[in-house]
Amino acid sequence: MTRNFLTVLIGTTKGVFLLDGGSGRSGWQVKGPLCDGWPINHVIGDPETGTIWAGGGGDWHGAGIWCSRDGGESWTLAKLTTGQMDEWASKDPGFAEMIGWQDQPAPFGKDFSQIWSLSHAHGRIYAGTKPAQLLVSEDDGAHWEIVQALAEHPSRESWNAGGAGLVLHTIVPSPLDPEKLWIGISAAGVFATEDGGKSWERRNRLGNAQSCTEHSHPAAPRDGELGHCVHNMMRADGTPDLLYQQNHHGVWRSSDGGRNWDDCTPGLPSTFGFPIRVHPRDPQTIWTLPLNSDMDGRFPPNASAAVWRSRDGGESWQAMRNGLPQEACFFTVLRQAMGGDRRDQAGIYFGTNSGSVFASLDEGESWQEIARHLPTILSVEILDRQES
C-alpha cells in the first residue's frame, strides 16, 4: 500500500526544522535545528526522491547550500562563498579546532553573502543570492555557475536594494517548458527568460495604468510600471503564463507571463504584504496575508490576523480568520513563509517571525497552530512524498 507522507520544510534564523504530519496531516512532530544552526532562507524538497536542499548563510558563515538525501538525518554542505568565520579560523588553529572548521573550497570567493532562494525543475537546481545573482547547477548541486546573461543585464546598474538588500528571492520555473523561467528581485522587479537563461527581459509594465492612482510612496507604480520591489511571485498551474505577485505596494496579476500587470489590490485592507499563494488546481484561487504598512510595524491590520482569499483571480477578497489570533497579534509573515500542499482539499501553511506555524487543511476556512516557539521563520515549503 502506498501512502503520502507530508513534511513542512521550515527555514529559520537558527537552522532548518522539519515538521512531520504523517499521511494524515496530523500529529505534528518537530525535528531540528539542522544544518549546524545556519541561518536558512529557503528549504525545498523533491517529492520524487525525497531530497531536501536548504540555502542560506550570511556575513559570518558565507553562503552555502545544504543537502539531505535521507529525510534530514544527515546533511552535506556545498560551501559557495567565505565569511568572517573562515577568515578567523584560517588564521587561528585553536579557534578552527574549537568550532570544527574545515578549509573547504569556496568557488565564488566573497562574491555574495547568502543564498536566498532555491528551485528544482527539469534536472536543474537554481539558486538566488544576495547581492542578486542567479546560479544554476546541471549536476544535482555538485557544481554551480553564475547565469551570465542576467549578471550582465543592461539594466543592472539601475537595480536598487530593498530593505533586506539587493536579493534574488523568487524563482518560478515553467513545469512544461524547461527554457522558461521567471525571477523576482527586490528591488529590480520581474525578469523572464524563454531561452534557458541566454537572454532576459525585464517585465514590469502596468497593464491597467489608466486606472492606477499616482502615489507618493517610492515603491508605488509610476511611469507606466508597477513598483519594482517584488516580494513574492507564483505561477498558476494549468495555465502557461498566469502569474501573481505581492509586492511592496499591492497584489498584481499577469495573464501574459509578466509582460503586463493588473492591480488586484482593491478589497484588501492594505497594499503591503509579503507572501502570495496560488491553489494547486484552480488558477483563480489565491491567498495573501496583508500587513498594516511598511512604516507602521508590519503586523496584521488592527493587530487581528487574517489570511485573505480570492476565488476569482483577485477581483474580490474574503478574510479568513477562524482559528487565527484576533487580538494583540503583532507577528510578521515574511515573503517565503507561506507554502501549500496539493491535496484535496488543498492545505495552506504559514510561519511567523514569532516562531509559530499555522495550517489550514480546508483551503483557508479554518486554521490551527501546529508548531510554536521556533526561531524567526524565513521560509515554509511542503514536501509530500510517497512511501510504500
N, C-alpha and C positions, 0 to 999 in steps of 0.2 A: 504494500500500500504506500502511495506517495503522498506526503503532506508538505504544505508550505510552512516554513518557519520564518517569522518576521523579527528583524532586529533594527532598532533605531540606532543609527550611527551618529554620534554626537562629538563635535569638535569644541573644545573649551580652551580657556587660557591656561589650563593645567593638564593638558593631555587629552587623549581620546577616551570616551566612555561608550560602552555598548549596553543597550537596554533591550534585553531579550523578552519578547512577548509570546514565544512558543508558536504553535499553529493556530491558536485561538485569539491572539492579540489580547492576552490577559496574563495575570500572574507575573508581572514585570519584574525582572531581576537585573540589577546594575553590575557591570563589570568595569573596573578601571581604578585609578587612572593608568593609561597605557601610553606607549611611545615616550617613556622616560620623562613624562611630565612636560614635554614641549608644548608651547602654545600652538594649537592646531586650528587653522582657519576653515578647513573643509575636509570632510571624510566622505568617500564614495565607495560603493561596492558593486561587484559584478555578479548578478544573480545566477549566471550560468556556472561559474567556477567557485563562487564564494570569496574570491579575492577582495581584500579591502585595501584601499590606498588612503593615506592621510597626509595632507600638506600643511606646512606651517613654518615656524621658526621666528626669527627676529634678530635684533642687533646683537643679542648675546649668543645665540646658537648659530646664527647664519640660517640659510634656507635649506630645507630638505623635504623629501617625500618618503614616508614610511610605508611599508607593505607587509601585509599578513596574508598567508595562504592557508591558515588553519583556524579560521574563525576568531582571530585575535589572541590566540595563545602565545604566539611568537611573532616578532617583527624584525624586519631588516630596514636599514636606513640608507637611502641614496642621498648622500650629502652633496649639495649643489653649490653652495657658497660658504665662505667662512664668516665667523662672528668674533666678538670680543673674547669669548671663551677660548677659541682656538689660538688667538694671539697670545693670551696669557699662558696657556698650557704649553705652547711651543717654546716658551722662554723659561718655564719653571717646572722642572721634572716632579717636584714634590706636589705641586698643585695638580699636575697632569695625573699623577698616581692617585691622588685623593678622589678625583672625580671620574676616574676610569677612562680618561681621554685617550683616544687613538688617533694618530695622524692619518686622516683619510683624504684622498684626493678630492678637491672641490673644483670641478671643471669650469665653473663660471667666476672663480675668484671672489670679488666683492661686488659683482655686477648688480645684484639685488639682494634684499634682506629677508624676504618672506615669499612663500607660496601662498596664494590667496584663493585659488580655485582649481578644481580638477574636473576632468570629463573623460569618459572612456567610451569610444564608439569606433566601429569599423576597423578594429585591430590597432587603433592608435590611442595613446593617452595624451591628453593636452593638460597643460598647467599654466595658470596665470600668476604673475608675480607682482611684487611691489619693489621698486617702481615698475610701471606697466610694461611687461614683455609677455609674449606667448611662446611657450615651449611645447615641443612635440617629441614623443618617443614612438618609434616604429617597432621596438623590440621589447615591449612589456615593461618599460621603465629601466632597462639596463643602460641605455644611452639616451641623451637628450640634446636637442638642437633648438636654437632660437629661430623662430619664424621671421626671416629677414625682411620679407616684404612688408610686414606690419611694423617691425622695428624701424624701417626706413621710410615709413609713410610720409608723404609730403606735408601733412598737417601736424606732424609730431611736435614741432616747436611751439605750436599753439595750445597743446594739451595743458590743462590746469589741474593741479592736485585738489581733491576734495578734502573733507575734514580728516579722513584717515590716510591721506596721502594719495599719490597717483597709483591707483590699483586696478589691475585687470581681474575683476571679481566674478564675472559671469561668462560661461562658455556653453553655447547652445548648439549642439550638432543636429543635423537632419538625419533621422533614422533611415531614410530611403536613399539619400544621395550622399556618398562619402566625401564629395567635393564641396558641399555646402556647410558653412559654419557661421554662426553669429557670436559676437562677443560684446560685453559691456565694460566700459572703462569709466571710472569716476576720477576726473570729470571731463571726459573727452567724448562720451556718447557711445552710440552703437556703430559697430563696424561689421561688415559681412564679406565673405569670400565665397565664390562659386567655382573656384578652380583649385581647391585644396590648399589655399594659402599662398598661391603665387601672386595674387593681387587682392587688394582690399578696397572696398567702397565705404565711405562714411555715410551713414543713413540716419539722419536726424530731422528730416523735413516734416513740417506740420502739414497734415492733410486738411485740417479744418481751421486753417489760420484765420479765416474771416470771422469765426465765432470765438476766437480766443481773445480774452481781455488782456490788455497790457498790464504788467505787474512791475513793481519796483524791486522785487526780490531778485537777487543776482542769479538764482537758479531757475527762474521762471522762463517760459517761452518768449522769444523775441526774434525779430528779423527773419520770420518765416521758419524758425526751427524751434523744437521743444528744448527744454533745458538739458544740458549735456551731462548733468550729474545723475547718471543712471544708478539706481540702487539694486535692482534685480530684474531679470527678464526670463520669460519662459515661452516656449513654443507649444501650441495646442496640437496634440496628437490627432491624426485623422485628417489634417489639413496641411498642405505643403508649406504655406507661408504665413500662417496666422500667428502673430506674436503679441504678447502683452508685456508691459513693463510698469513697475512702480519706480518713479524717480523722485528726486528731491522736491519736485513740485507737481505731483499728480500721478494718476494712473492713465496709461495710454495703450491704445490698441492699433496694430498694423495688420492689414489684410494682404499686404503685398511684400512680405519679407523685410519690412523696415524701411521701404522707400518713402512711405507716407505714414504719419502717426496721427490718430484722432484722440481727442480728450475724452476720457471715461470718468473723470473725477466727480462731476455733478451727482449729488446724492450721498457722497461720503462726508463725514464730519470734519475732515481736514484734507489738505493737499499733501501732507507729509507722511511718510511711512517708509518701511524698508522692504519687506518681502512681498512676493506675488506668487500665487499657486494656481495651476490650471487642472481641471478634472482630467483623469486619465483617458476618458472616453467621450466626454461631452465638451466640445471646444467652446461652448457658450457659458460654462460654469467656471467661475474663478473666485478666489479668496484673497483678501489682503487684510492687513492689520494696521489701521491708521494710528498715528501718534499725534499729539496735540500740535507740535511745531518743532522746528529745529532750535528755536531760541527759548522755548518755554518749558524745557525739561525733557522732551522726547518720551513722554509716557502717554497712556491712553487718555483721550479727551474726558475731562471731568473725573479722572482717576477711576474710570469704570471700564473694565476690559471687554472688548468685543472683537471677534473676527467678522468682517463684513463679506457677505457672499452675493454674487450676481449670478443669475441663471440666464441672462440674456446678453452676455458679452459686454457688460459694463453699462448697459442702458439704464438699469435700476439696481439698487443695492438694498440689502437687508442685514441688520445687525444680529449676529448670533452670539448670545450671551449666556445661555443656560450652562451652568457649571463653572463659569469664569468669575473671578473676584470682581465685585461690583462697587466696592468701597475701598478707599485708600490704596489703590493699585497704581504703583509708580514704576513698574518694570518697563524695560525696553526690549523689543524683539528685533534683532539685527537682520541684515539683508539676506543672509544664507541660512537663517534659523527657522525656516518653515519647510517641511517636507511632506510627502504624501505617498500612500501605497496605491496599488492598482486593484484592490479587492472590490467586491460588490457587497456592501456599499463601500465607497472609497474612504480611506482613513486620511485624516489631516493631523499633522503634528507640528507643534512649535515649541521652541525653547526660549528662555528669558535670560536677561543679564543677572537676574537674581537666583538663577540656578534651578528653575523648575522646568519640567517638560509637561505640556498639556496635549491630550489626544482627543480627537473626535472620531468615532468609528461609524458615524452616520452622516458624514458629509457636512458637518458643522452644526447639526441640530442640537447636540449636547456635547459637553466637554468633561473630561476628568483629568486630574493631575496624576501622572504616572511616575514621576520622579521629582525629588526636591533636594535642595541643598547641594547641588552640583556647583562647580565653578561657573564663572560667566560663560554662557553658551554662545558660541560663534557660528555654529552650523548644525543643521539637522537634515539628515537624508535617511532613506529607508532601504534596507536590504531584505528582500523577500525571496527566499531560496527554497528549492525543493529538495527534500530528503526522503529516502525510502526507509 
